[in-house]
């Protein structure tokens, strides 16, 4: 299903970084966590709340129940996971849109939701681990941090390499993850070449992304550094998303921008078919970083699908 393009609104500085955040450590790895709590009048990000308050919010926010059943225990919970080389910043507009009250496209999508975003260990300004980190270890890190925050159920949303973390989290913690969103998933099984991906990334940045989106992405690449990027690149290239998705029993949404040269349509449609409960959605006219270019359309697609997937209705 194709969704109508959304408008990229809001100030440039506003969307580049969420307010504050806290360092989080689990399993010997350290990252940074950003939380938008539910409720009117509460600030974006953790602001003056600390880990204790975040844990309290998580205990109240169980999101959707297990096996795709809606929960009435609290507001819906979204967890956003970024891809290789970047940080939460290129997910910030989607984070704000899902949280509601952001002022971006009216904040209409999921008012009252709790949204968690990460700077995963080694990326952006977080400490570099002394070794290569596997997809499974990143998923276990996220699970441990969410457990400490008291999150009992969530919709996990991954972008690019973040789709691998999201898939693995769903497989490791089926009781925690109620549904999975794979945005711009990698790596296309017909294009398993680092050179091809580099060329596709170049094509995307030149022809499919806005200058402001490119600034966010490439600034994060610079902060992460070439060494850590190249350390983790083989991990991304070798992860078999096409087979791992077959074991995800939760509803899966595969979402791409219509001009994305990295997550091509045949690959995304294939992944949706591979998932036992898969749905495919395309946002026309946008590239790989569709969540920054069209946050309202992406949020609308996710929220609509999340509210109907429990009834076996495709988006």
Beta strands, then each sheet from edge to edge (+ up, - down):
strand 1: 2-3
strand 2: 22-26
strand 3: 29-36
strand 4: 77-81
strand 5: 114-119
strand 6: 154-159
strand 7: 177-183
strand 8: 251-257
strand 9: 278-283
sheet 1: 1+ 9+ 8+ 7+ 6+ 4+ 5+ 3- 2+
end
